[in-house]
Amino acid sequence: MVAFNELYQQVAFVLSMKCEDFALQGTHLTPEELWEFCLKYLWQHEKPEQLHIHSLIADLFSLSMQDYWRLHSAESS
């Protein structure tokens, strides 16, 4: 069975790339913070064994800074 920490290791490079992209736009996150965000908001109803690497990577590449702040600020409301 695949665990979330194994999935994290497989997409760590993409998480780092996305964090660098966000940093260029003024939002500074660590790969771990972005991972926790994705687990909470994008994949909250998924089990690790149901997630596929290509889907995780597609979700990460399609995540915009606007999406990040919209989902993040919805929690504080």
PDB file of N, CA, C and O in Angstrom:
ATOM      1  N   MET A   1       0.846  -1.181   0.000  1.00  0.00           N
ATOM      2  CA  MET A   1       0.000   0.000   0.000  1.00  0.00           C
ATOM      3  C   MET A   1       0.892   1.244   0.000  1.00  0.00           C
ATOM      4  O   MET A   1       1.904   1.298   0.699  1.00  0.00           O
ATOM      5  N   VAL A   2       0.509   2.212  -0.773  1.00  0.00           N
ATOM      6  CA  VAL A   2       1.254   3.462  -0.890  1.00  0.00           C
ATOM      7  C   VAL A   2       0.803   4.411   0.221  1.00  0.00           C
ATOM      8  O   VAL A   2      -0.394   4.555   0.471  1.00  0.00           O
ATOM      9  N   ALA A   3       1.746   5.044   0.874  1.00  0.00           N
ATOM     10  CA  ALA A   3       1.435   6.020   1.918  1.00  0.00           C
ATOM     11  C   ALA A   3       1.681   7.425   1.383  1.00  0.00           C
ATOM     12  O   ALA A   3       2.397   7.616   0.401  1.00  0.00           O
ATOM     13  N   PHE A   4       1.071   8.405   2.050  1.00  0.00           N
ATOM     14  CA  PHE A   4       1.232   9.784   1.612  1.00  0.00           C
ATOM     15  C   PHE A   4       2.694  10.221   1.616  1.00  0.00           C
ATOM     16  O   PHE A   4       3.106  10.996   0.753  1.00  0.00           O
ATOM     17  N   ASN A   5       3.491   9.730   2.584  1.00  0.00           N
ATOM     18  CA  ASN A   5       4.900  10.148   2.607  1.00  0.00           C
ATOM     19  C   ASN A   5       5.678   9.575   1.426  1.00  0.00           C
ATOM     20  O   ASN A   5       6.636  10.195   0.965  1.00  0.00           O
ATOM     21  N   GLU A   6       5.282   8.405   0.930  1.00  0.00           N
ATOM     22  CA  GLU A   6       5.908   7.859  -0.283  1.00  0.00           C
ATOM     23  C   GLU A   6       5.538   8.706  -1.496  1.00  0.00           C
ATOM     24  O   GLU A   6       6.378   8.978  -2.353  1.00  0.00           O
ATOM     25  N   LEU A   7       4.278   9.118  -1.561  1.00  0.00           N
ATOM     26  CA  LEU A   7       3.844   9.980  -2.659  1.00  0.00           C
ATOM     27  C   LEU A   7       4.579  11.315  -2.609  1.00  0.00           C
ATOM     28  O   LEU A   7       4.970  11.860  -3.641  1.00  0.00           O
ATOM     29  N   TYR A   8       4.761  11.834  -1.402  1.00  0.00           N
ATOM     30  CA  TYR A   8       5.490  13.095  -1.251  1.00  0.00           C
ATOM     31  C   TYR A   8       6.889  12.977  -1.851  1.00  0.00           C
ATOM     32  O   TYR A   8       7.326  13.860  -2.589  1.00  0.00           O
ATOM     33  N   GLN A   9       7.577  11.905  -1.541  1.00  0.00           N
ATOM     34  CA  GLN A   9       8.932  11.714  -2.060  1.00  0.00           C
ATOM     35  C   GLN A   9       8.944  11.672  -3.585  1.00  0.00           C
ATOM     36  O   GLN A   9       9.895  12.131  -4.217  1.00  0.00           O
ATOM     37  N   GLN A  10       7.891  11.122  -4.168  1.00  0.00           N
ATOM     38  CA  GLN A  10       7.839  10.987  -5.621  1.00  0.00           C
ATOM     39  C   GLN A  10       7.544  12.308  -6.328  1.00  0.00           C
ATOM     40  O   GLN A  10       7.913  12.484  -7.490  1.00  0.00           O
ATOM     41  N   VAL A  11       6.886  13.233  -5.641  1.00  0.00           N
ATOM     42  CA  VAL A  11       6.544  14.515  -6.273  1.00  0.00           C
ATOM     43  C   VAL A  11       7.291  15.690  -5.639  1.00  0.00           C
ATOM     44  O   VAL A  11       6.962  16.843  -5.915  1.00  0.00           O
ATOM     45  N   ALA A  12       8.277  15.422  -4.807  1.00  0.00           N
ATOM     46  CA  ALA A  12       9.006  16.484  -4.097  1.00  0.00           C
ATOM     47  C   ALA A  12       9.620  17.497  -5.062  1.00  0.00           C
ATOM     48  O   ALA A  12       9.598  18.699  -4.795  1.00  0.00           O
ATOM     49  N   PHE A  13      10.159  17.028  -6.168  1.00  0.00           N
ATOM     50  CA  PHE A  13      10.771  17.938  -7.141  1.00  0.00           C
ATOM     51  C   PHE A  13       9.732  18.898  -7.718  1.00  0.00           C
ATOM     52  O   PHE A  13      10.004  20.088  -7.873  1.00  0.00           O
ATOM     53  N   VAL A  14       8.552  18.388  -8.034  1.00  0.00           N
ATOM     54  CA  VAL A  14       7.489  19.230  -8.594  1.00  0.00           C
ATOM     55  C   VAL A  14       7.004  20.224  -7.541  1.00  0.00           C
ATOM     56  O   VAL A  14       6.730  21.380  -7.861  1.00  0.00           O
ATOM     57  N   LEU A  15       6.898  19.784  -6.295  1.00  0.00           N
ATOM     58  CA  LEU A  15       6.519  20.694  -5.213  1.00  0.00           C
ATOM     59  C   LEU A  15       7.526  21.839  -5.098  1.00  0.00           C
ATOM     60  O   LEU A  15       7.144  22.999  -4.947  1.00  0.00           O
ATOM     61  N   SER A  16       8.800  21.507  -5.170  1.00  0.00           N
ATOM     62  CA  SER A  16       9.847  22.536  -5.100  1.00  0.00           C
ATOM     63  C   SER A  16       9.738  23.512  -6.265  1.00  0.00           C
ATOM     64  O   SER A  16       9.879  24.722  -6.082  1.00  0.00           O
ATOM     65  N   MET A  17       9.490  22.992  -7.452  1.00  0.00           N
ATOM     66  CA  MET A  17       9.336  23.853  -8.628  1.00  0.00           C
ATOM     67  C   MET A  17       8.150  24.799  -8.462  1.00  0.00           C
ATOM     68  O   MET A  17       8.245  25.983  -8.785  1.00  0.00           O
ATOM     69  N   LYS A  18       7.035  24.277  -7.960  1.00  0.00           N
ATOM     70  CA  LYS A  18       5.843  25.102  -7.780  1.00  0.00           C
ATOM     71  C   LYS A  18       6.090  26.161  -6.711  1.00  0.00           C
ATOM     72  O   LYS A  18       5.622  27.291  -6.849  1.00  0.00           O
ATOM     73  N   CYS A  19       6.807  25.820  -5.662  1.00  0.00           N
ATOM     74  CA  CYS A  19       7.143  26.800  -4.621  1.00  0.00           C
ATOM     75  C   CYS A  19       8.021  27.908  -5.188  1.00  0.00           C
ATOM     76  O   CYS A  19       7.847  29.076  -4.839  1.00  0.00           O
ATOM     77  N   GLU A  20       8.955  27.556  -6.052  1.00  0.00           N
ATOM     78  CA  GLU A  20       9.797  28.565  -6.703  1.00  0.00           C
ATOM     79  C   GLU A  20       8.948  29.480  -7.588  1.00  0.00           C
ATOM     80  O   GLU A  20       9.165  30.691  -7.625  1.00  0.00           O
ATOM     81  N   ASP A  21       7.994  28.901  -8.290  1.00  0.00           N
ATOM     82  CA  ASP A  21       7.086  29.676  -9.133  1.00  0.00           C
ATOM     83  C   ASP A  21       6.271  30.647  -8.278  1.00  0.00           C
ATOM     84  O   ASP A  21       6.142  31.821  -8.624  1.00  0.00           O
ATOM     85  N   PHE A  22       5.724  30.163  -7.172  1.00  0.00           N
ATOM     86  CA  PHE A  22       4.957  31.027  -6.274  1.00  0.00           C
ATOM     87  C   PHE A  22       5.844  32.127  -5.693  1.00  0.00           C
ATOM     88  O   PHE A  22       5.399  33.265  -5.544  1.00  0.00           O
ATOM     89  N   ALA A  23       7.092  31.800  -5.364  1.00  0.00           N
ATOM     90  CA  ALA A  23       8.010  32.792  -4.792  1.00  0.00           C
ATOM     91  C   ALA A  23       8.256  33.934  -5.778  1.00  0.00           C
ATOM     92  O   ALA A  23       8.363  35.090  -5.370  1.00  0.00           O
ATOM     93  N   LEU A  24       8.343  33.623  -7.050  1.00  0.00           N
ATOM     94  CA  LEU A  24       8.514  34.667  -8.065  1.00  0.00           C
ATOM     95  C   LEU A  24       7.317  35.603  -8.116  1.00  0.00           C
ATOM     96  O   LEU A  24       7.426  36.746  -8.560  1.00  0.00           O
ATOM     97  N   GLN A  25       6.164  35.103  -7.655  1.00  0.00           N
ATOM     98  CA  GLN A  25       4.937  35.895  -7.646  1.00  0.00           C
ATOM     99  C   GLN A  25       4.662  36.504  -6.269  1.00  0.00           C
ATOM    100  O   GLN A  25       3.634  37.151  -6.066  1.00  0.00           O
ATOM    101  N   GLY A  26       5.587  36.294  -5.323  1.00  0.00           N
ATOM    102  CA  GLY A  26       5.473  36.943  -4.021  1.00  0.00           C
ATOM    103  C   GLY A  26       4.928  36.098  -2.890  1.00  0.00           C
ATOM    104  O   GLY A  26       4.789  36.601  -1.775  1.00  0.00           O
ATOM    105  N   THR A  27       4.616  34.841  -3.129  1.00  0.00           N
ATOM    106  CA  THR A  27       4.118  33.952  -2.080  1.00  0.00           C
ATOM    107  C   THR A  27       5.184  32.919  -1.776  1.00  0.00           C
ATOM    108  O   THR A  27       5.559  32.128  -2.641  1.00  0.00           O
ATOM    109  N   HIS A  28       5.668  32.928  -0.556  1.00  0.00           N
ATOM    110  CA  HIS A  28       6.761  32.035  -0.172  1.00  0.00           C
ATOM    111  C   HIS A  28       6.227  30.876   0.663  1.00  0.00           C
ATOM    112  O   HIS A  28       5.700  31.072   1.758  1.00  0.00           O
ATOM    113  N   LEU A  29       6.370  29.680   0.132  1.00  0.00           N
ATOM    114  CA  LEU A  29       5.951  28.442   0.791  1.00  0.00           C
ATOM    115  C   LEU A  29       7.094  27.451   0.737  1.00  0.00           C
ATOM    116  O   LEU A  29       7.952  27.517  -0.143  1.00  0.00           O
ATOM    117  N   THR A  30       7.094  26.538   1.682  1.00  0.00           N
ATOM    118  CA  THR A  30       8.021  25.413   1.592  1.00  0.00           C
ATOM    119  C   THR A  30       7.305  24.286   0.857  1.00  0.00           C
ATOM    120  O   THR A  30       6.076  24.276   0.804  1.00  0.00           O
ATOM    121  N   PRO A  31       8.036  23.353   0.297  1.00  0.00           N
ATOM    122  CA  PRO A  31       7.379  22.200  -0.326  1.00  0.00           C
ATOM    123  C   PRO A  31       6.472  21.454   0.656  1.00  0.00           C
ATOM    124  O   PRO A  31       5.421  20.943   0.268  1.00  0.00           O
ATOM    125  N   GLU A  32       6.875  21.394   1.918  1.00  0.00           N
ATOM    126  CA  GLU A  32       6.060  20.717   2.927  1.00  0.00           C
ATOM    127  C   GLU A  32       4.743  21.453   3.164  1.00  0.00           C
ATOM    128  O   GLU A  32       3.696  20.825   3.318  1.00  0.00           O
ATOM    129  N   GLU A  33       4.797  22.784   3.192  1.00  0.00           N
ATOM    130  CA  GLU A  33       3.568  23.567   3.363  1.00  0.00           C
ATOM    131  C   GLU A  33       2.633  23.385   2.170  1.00  0.00           C
ATOM    132  O   GLU A  33       1.422  23.249   2.340  1.00  0.00           O
ATOM    133  N   LEU A  34       3.190  23.383   0.986  1.00  0.00           N
ATOM    134  CA  LEU A  34       2.376  23.177  -0.212  1.00  0.00           C
ATOM    135  C   LEU A  34       1.773  21.782  -0.217  1.00  0.00           C
ATOM    136  O   LEU A  34       0.614  21.611  -0.593  1.00  0.00           O
ATOM    137  N   TRP A  35       2.540  20.788   0.192  1.00  0.00           N
ATOM    138  CA  TRP A  35       2.050  19.412   0.277  1.00  0.00           C
ATOM    139  C   TRP A  35       0.872  19.330   1.249  1.00  0.00           C
ATOM    140  O   TRP A  35      -0.158  18.737   0.927  1.00  0.00           O
ATOM    141  N   GLU A  36       1.018  19.918   2.425  1.00  0.00           N
ATOM    142  CA  GLU A  36      -0.066  19.907   3.417  1.00  0.00           C
ATOM    143  C   GLU A  36      -1.306  20.616   2.876  1.00  0.00           C
ATOM    144  O   GLU A  36      -2.430  20.167   3.099  1.00  0.00           O
ATOM    145  N   PHE A  37      -1.099  21.719   2.169  1.00  0.00           N
ATOM    146  CA  PHE A  37      -2.211  22.431   1.551  1.00  0.00           C
ATOM    147  C   PHE A  37      -2.947  21.522   0.567  1.00  0.00           C
ATOM    148  O   PHE A  37      -4.175  21.438   0.589  1.00  0.00           O
ATOM    149  N   CYS A  38      -2.193  20.846  -0.290  1.00  0.00           N
ATOM    150  CA  CYS A  38      -2.803  19.968  -1.295  1.00  0.00           C
ATOM    151  C   CYS A  38      -3.555  18.811  -0.638  1.00  0.00           C
ATOM    152  O   CYS A  38      -4.648  18.451  -1.074  1.00  0.00           O
ATOM    153  N   LEU A  39      -2.976  18.239   0.396  1.00  0.00           N
ATOM    154  CA  LEU A  39      -3.667  17.157   1.104  1.00  0.00           C
ATOM    155  C   LEU A  39      -4.977  17.654   1.695  1.00  0.00           C
ATOM    156  O   LEU A  39      -5.981  16.942   1.676  1.00  0.00           O
ATOM    157  N   LYS A  40      -4.968  18.864   2.216  1.00  0.00           N
ATOM    158  CA  LYS A  40      -6.147  19.410   2.891  1.00  0.00           C
ATOM    159  C   LYS A  40      -7.222  19.882   1.918  1.00  0.00           C
ATOM    160  O   LYS A  40      -8.411  19.688   2.168  1.00  0.00           O
ATOM    161  N   TYR A  41      -6.814  20.501   0.810  1.00  0.00           N
ATOM    162  CA  TYR A  41      -7.788  21.129  -0.077  1.00  0.00           C
ATOM    163  C   TYR A  41      -8.020  20.411  -1.400  1.00  0.00           C
ATOM    164  O   TYR A  41      -9.141  20.413  -1.908  1.00  0.00           O
ATOM    165  N   LEU A  42      -7.002  19.807  -1.959  1.00  0.00           N
ATOM    166  CA  LEU A  42      -7.165  19.178  -3.270  1.00  0.00           C
ATOM    167  C   LEU A  42      -7.486  17.695  -3.174  1.00  0.00           C
ATOM    168  O   LEU A  42      -8.263  17.168  -3.970  1.00  0.00           O
ATOM    169  N   TRP A  43      -6.895  17.032  -2.212  1.00  0.00           N
ATOM    170  CA  TRP A  43      -7.017  15.576  -2.142  1.00  0.00           C
ATOM    171  C   TRP A  43      -7.622  15.109  -0.827  1.00  0.00           C
ATOM    172  O   TRP A  43      -7.365  13.985  -0.396  1.00  0.00           O
ATOM    173  N   GLN A  44      -8.421  15.951  -0.184  1.00  0.00           N
ATOM    174  CA  GLN A  44      -8.931  15.627   1.144  1.00  0.00           C
ATOM    175  C   GLN A  44      -9.806  14.380   1.185  1.00  0.00           C
ATOM    176  O   GLN A  44      -9.916  13.747   2.235  1.00  0.00           O
ATOM    177  N   HIS A  45     -10.420  14.019   0.089  1.00  0.00           N
ATOM    178  CA  HIS A  45     -11.302  12.849   0.072  1.00  0.00           C
ATOM    179  C   HIS A  45     -10.642  11.625  -0.552  1.00  0.00           C
ATOM    180  O   HIS A  45     -11.295  10.608  -0.786  1.00  0.00           O
ATOM    181  N   GLU A  46      -9.365  11.729  -0.815  1.00  0.00           N
ATOM    182  CA  GLU A  46      -8.652  10.645  -1.494  1.00  0.00           C
ATOM    183  C   GLU A  46      -7.843   9.805  -0.510  1.00  0.00           C
ATOM    184  O   GLU A  46      -7.329  10.307   0.490  1.00  0.00           O
ATOM    185  N   LYS A  47      -7.747   8.542  -0.815  1.00  0.00           N
ATOM    186  CA  LYS A  47      -6.860   7.646  -0.073  1.00  0.00           C
ATOM    187  C   LYS A  47      -5.564   7.545  -0.867  1.00  0.00           C
ATOM    188  O   LYS A  47      -5.579   7.653  -2.093  1.00  0.00           O
ATOM    189  N   PRO A  48      -4.441   7.339  -0.180  1.00  0.00           N
ATOM    190  CA  PRO A  48      -3.158   7.298  -0.900  1.00  0.00           C
ATOM    191  C   PRO A  48      -3.147   6.315  -2.064  1.00  0.00           C
ATOM    192  O   PRO A  48      -2.584   6.613  -3.118  1.00  0.00           O
ATOM    193  N   GLU A  49      -3.755   5.160  -1.888  1.00  0.00           N
ATOM    194  CA  GLU A  49      -3.719   4.158  -2.955  1.00  0.00           C
ATOM    195  C   GLU A  49      -4.590   4.536  -4.151  1.00  0.00           C
ATOM    196  O   GLU A  49      -4.480   3.918  -5.210  1.00  0.00           O
ATOM    197  N   GLN A  50      -5.453   5.539  -3.999  1.00  0.00           N
ATOM    198  CA  GLN A  50      -6.297   5.987  -5.109  1.00  0.00           C
ATOM    199  C   GLN A  50      -5.635   7.098  -5.928  1.00  0.00           C
ATOM    200  O   GLN A  50      -6.088   7.425  -7.025  1.00  0.00           O
ATOM    201  N   LEU A  51      -4.577   7.666  -5.392  1.00  0.00           N
ATOM    202  CA  LEU A  51      -3.902   8.764  -6.082  1.00  0.00           C
ATOM    203  C   LEU A  51      -2.826   8.227  -7.012  1.00  0.00           C
ATOM    204  O   LEU A  51      -2.071   7.323  -6.655  1.00  0.00           O
ATOM    205  N   HIS A  52      -2.769   8.786  -8.188  1.00  0.00           N
ATOM    206  CA  HIS A  52      -1.760   8.399  -9.171  1.00  0.00           C
ATOM    207  C   HIS A  52      -0.795   9.563  -9.356  1.00  0.00           C
ATOM    208  O   HIS A  52      -1.193  10.727  -9.320  1.00  0.00           O
ATOM    209  N   ILE A  53       0.467   9.236  -9.554  1.00  0.00           N
ATOM    210  CA  ILE A  53       1.502  10.259  -9.671  1.00  0.00           C
ATOM    211  C   ILE A  53       1.161  11.273 -10.761  1.00  0.00           C
ATOM    212  O   ILE A  53       1.319  12.476 -10.556  1.00  0.00           O
ATOM    213  N   HIS A  54       0.698  10.801 -11.909  1.00  0.00           N
ATOM    214  CA  HIS A  54       0.397  11.742 -12.992  1.00  0.00           C
ATOM    215  C   HIS A  54      -0.717  12.717 -12.603  1.00  0.00           C
ATOM    216  O   HIS A  54      -0.701  13.871 -13.031  1.00  0.00           O
ATOM    217  N   SER A  55      -1.678  12.266 -11.800  1.00  0.00           N
ATOM    218  CA  SER A  55      -2.752  13.155 -11.347  1.00  0.00           C
ATOM    219  C   SER A  55      -2.239  14.182 -10.347  1.00  0.00           C
ATOM    220  O   SER A  55      -2.621  15.351 -10.393  1.00  0.00           O
ATOM    221  N   LEU A  56      -1.370  13.739  -9.443  1.00  0.00           N
ATOM    222  CA  LEU A  56      -0.788  14.662  -8.466  1.00  0.00           C
ATOM    223  C   LEU A  56       0.004  15.755  -9.176  1.00  0.00           C
ATOM    224  O   LEU A  56      -0.127  16.939  -8.863  1.00  0.00           O
ATOM    225  N   ILE A  57       0.818  15.345 -10.124  1.00  0.00           N
ATOM    226  CA  ILE A  57       1.645  16.302 -10.857  1.00  0.00           C
ATOM    227  C   ILE A  57       0.771  17.258 -11.664  1.00  0.00           C
ATOM    228  O   ILE A  57       1.041  18.458 -11.701  1.00  0.00           O
ATOM    229  N   ALA A  58      -0.263  16.746 -12.302  1.00  0.00           N
ATOM    230  CA  ALA A  58      -1.175  17.610 -13.062  1.00  0.00           C
ATOM    231  C   ALA A  58      -1.852  18.619 -12.138  1.00  0.00           C
ATOM    232  O   ALA A  58      -1.982  19.791 -12.490  1.00  0.00           O
ATOM    233  N   ASP A  59      -2.284  18.173 -10.961  1.00  0.00           N
ATOM    234  CA  ASP A  59      -2.903  19.091  -9.998  1.00  0.00           C
ATOM    235  C   ASP A  59      -1.926  20.176  -9.565  1.00  0.00           C
ATOM    236  O   ASP A  59      -2.289  21.349  -9.478  1.00  0.00           O
ATOM    237  N   LEU A  60      -0.695  19.782  -9.298  1.00  0.00           N
ATOM    238  CA  LEU A  60       0.312  20.757  -8.870  1.00  0.00           C
ATOM    239  C   LEU A  60       0.611  21.767  -9.973  1.00  0.00           C
ATOM    240  O   LEU A  60       0.706  22.965  -9.707  1.00  0.00           O
ATOM    241  N   PHE A  61       0.760  21.294 -11.201  1.00  0.00           N
ATOM    242  CA  PHE A  61       1.056  22.211 -12.302  1.00  0.00           C
ATOM    243  C   PHE A  61      -0.120  23.136 -12.601  1.00  0.00           C
ATOM    244  O   PHE A  61       0.086  24.269 -13.037  1.00  0.00           O
ATOM    245  N   SER A  62      -1.338  22.678 -12.376  1.00  0.00           N
ATOM    246  CA  SER A  62      -2.495  23.516 -12.682  1.00  0.00           C
ATOM    247  C   SER A  62      -2.871  24.456 -11.538  1.00  0.00           C
ATOM    248  O   SER A  62      -3.690  25.354 -11.731  1.00  0.00           O
ATOM    249  N   LEU A  63      -2.292  24.268 -10.358  1.00  0.00           N
ATOM    250  CA  LEU A  63      -2.601  25.123  -9.216  1.00  0.00           C
ATOM    251  C   LEU A  63      -2.020  26.519  -9.436  1.00  0.00           C
ATOM    252  O   LEU A  63      -0.814  26.688  -9.617  1.00  0.00           O
ATOM    253  N   SER A  64      -2.895  27.498  -9.416  1.00  0.00           N
ATOM    254  CA  SER A  64      -2.430  28.882  -9.571  1.00  0.00           C
ATOM    255  C   SER A  64      -2.337  29.534  -8.194  1.00  0.00           C
ATOM    256  O   SER A  64      -2.902  29.042  -7.217  1.00  0.00           O
ATOM    257  N   MET A  65      -1.627  30.630  -8.138  1.00  0.00           N
ATOM    258  CA  MET A  65      -1.525  31.352  -6.880  1.00  0.00           C
ATOM    259  C   MET A  65      -2.899  31.870  -6.460  1.00  0.00           C
ATOM    260  O   MET A  65      -3.207  31.910  -5.268  1.00  0.00           O
ATOM    261  N   GLN A  66      -3.721  32.263  -7.421  1.00  0.00           N
ATOM    262  CA  GLN A  66      -5.077  32.714  -7.115  1.00  0.00           C
ATOM    263  C   GLN A  66      -5.893  31.582  -6.492  1.00  0.00           C
ATOM    264  O   GLN A  66      -6.620  31.800  -5.523  1.00  0.00           O
ATOM    265  N   ASP A  67      -5.774  30.374  -7.045  1.00  0.00           N
ATOM    266  CA  ASP A  67      -6.464  29.219  -6.464  1.00  0.00           C
ATOM    267  C   ASP A  67      -5.985  28.970  -5.042  1.00  0.00           C
ATOM    268  O   ASP A  67      -6.781  28.708  -4.140  1.00  0.00           O
ATOM    269  N   TYR A  68      -4.675  29.057  -4.856  1.00  0.00           N
ATOM    270  CA  TYR A  68      -4.105  28.832  -3.529  1.00  0.00           C
ATOM    271  C   TYR A  68      -4.710  29.806  -2.524  1.00  0.00           C
ATOM    272  O   TYR A  68      -5.188  29.391  -1.467  1.00  0.00           O
ATOM    273  N   TRP A  69      -4.692  31.097  -2.847  1.00  0.00           N
ATOM    274  CA  TRP A  69      -5.194  32.087  -1.900  1.00  0.00           C
ATOM    275  C   TRP A  69      -6.704  32.008  -1.732  1.00  0.00           C
ATOM    276  O   TRP A  69      -7.213  32.266  -0.641  1.00  0.00           O
ATOM    277  N   ARG A  70      -7.428  31.661  -2.784  1.00  0.00           N
ATOM    278  CA  ARG A  70      -8.886  31.519  -2.673  1.00  0.00           C
ATOM    279  C   ARG A  70      -9.234  30.400  -1.703  1.00  0.00           C
ATOM    280  O   ARG A  70     -10.063  30.586  -0.812  1.00  0.00           O
ATOM    281  N   LEU A  71      -8.611  29.244  -1.867  1.00  0.00           N
ATOM    282  CA  LEU A  71      -8.884  28.116  -0.981  1.00  0.00           C
ATOM    283  C   LEU A  71      -8.360  28.378   0.427  1.00  0.00           C
ATOM    284  O   LEU A  71      -9.011  28.031   1.412  1.00  0.00           O
ATOM    285  N   HIS A  72      -7.202  28.980   0.514  1.00  0.00           N
ATOM    286  CA  HIS A  72      -6.591  29.249   1.815  1.00  0.00           C
ATOM    287  C   HIS A  72      -7.424  30.259   2.604  1.00  0.00           C
ATOM    288  O   HIS A  72      -7.644  30.080   3.802  1.00  0.00           O
ATOM    289  N   SER A  73      -7.888  31.315   1.940  1.00  0.00           N
ATOM    290  CA  SER A  73      -8.650  32.346   2.650  1.00  0.00           C
ATOM    291  C   SER A  73     -10.081  31.907   2.929  1.00  0.00           C
ATOM    292  O   SER A  73     -10.712  32.445   3.839  1.00  0.00           O
ATOM    293  N   ALA A  74     -10.610  30.952   2.179  1.00  0.00           N
ATOM    294  CA  ALA A  74     -11.958  30.449   2.443  1.00  0.00           C
ATOM    295  C   ALA A  74     -12.019  29.800   3.817  1.00  0.00           C
ATOM    296  O   ALA A  74     -13.054  29.841   4.482  1.00  0.00           O
ATOM    297  N   GLU A  75     -10.913  29.204   4.243  1.00  0.00           N
ATOM    298  CA  GLU A  75     -10.864  28.570   5.556  1.00  0.00           C
ATOM    299  C   GLU A  75     -10.943  29.612   6.665  1.00  0.00           C
ATOM    300  O   GLU A  75     -11.561  29.364   7.700  1.00  0.00           O
ATOM    301  N   SER A  76     -10.327  30.774   6.464  1.00  0.00           N
ATOM    302  CA  SER A  76     -10.320  31.778   7.522  1.00  0.00           C
ATOM    303  C   SER A  76     -11.637  32.531   7.628  1.00  0.00           C
ATOM    304  O   SER A  76     -11.886  33.217   8.620  1.00  0.00           O
ATOM    305  N   SER A  77     -12.477  32.407   6.614  1.00  0.00           N
ATOM    306  CA  SER A  77     -13.767  33.124   6.634  1.00  0.00           C
ATOM    307  C   SER A  77     -14.762  32.449   7.530  1.00  0.00           C
ATOM    308  O   SER A  77     -15.892  32.919   7.662  1.00  0.00           O
TER     309      SER A  77
END
